[in-house]
Amino acid sequence: ISLIIASEDMVDPQHLNALINQKSTTAPSGEVTLLKYQGKYYVQDGNHRIAGAGGRGDKEINALVLDLDNI
């Protein structure tokens, strides 16, 4: 999670608190989508889920990663 760069500056606090209080963010791949470019991971979709996982102290999150370096 620490390598992920958010694509939004703000998140909805109520939505974020609800996600933090969930046991985990093991959402099916696709609910969190990342773009990998030059070794960095940018959020395409799932900013709230990633912020919630980070707020819980999770180190990892399930995500669909689109590797743009290999296109």
Secondary structure by P-SEA (a helix, b strand, c coil): ccccccccccccaaaaaaaaaccccccccccbbbbbcccbbbbcccaaaaaaaaaaccccccccccccccc
